[in-house]
Amino acid sequence: MVGSIRTPFQVEGFVQLTELARIFAVDAAVIRRRLRAQGRFLYSHPGDRRLRMVKEADAAAIFQIIPAPQRSRDDGVSEG
């Protein structure tokens, strides 16, 4: 029996499907369904074709993660 598969190295701009599922505490099937619903797809890890990866931009899109607005010096006095 084969144990868990580990990534030999990270690929910049991608996250392992299992790691993303762990971070957001959802089943990997939920991520697959969301990707498919938006016309996106999983990628194979270049070092081990059994590993599935999600592009970071796709992960942000399916979980609707948007960057927080950044303040600048000219914003004035903070409220509160």
Secondary structure as UniProt FT lines:
FT   TURN            12..13
FT   STRAND          14..16
FT   HELIX           17..24
FT   HELIX           28..37
FT   TURN            38..39
FT   STRAND          43..44
FT   TURN            49..50
FT   STRAND          52..55
FT   HELIX           56..62
FT   TURN            63..64
FT   HELIX           73..75
//
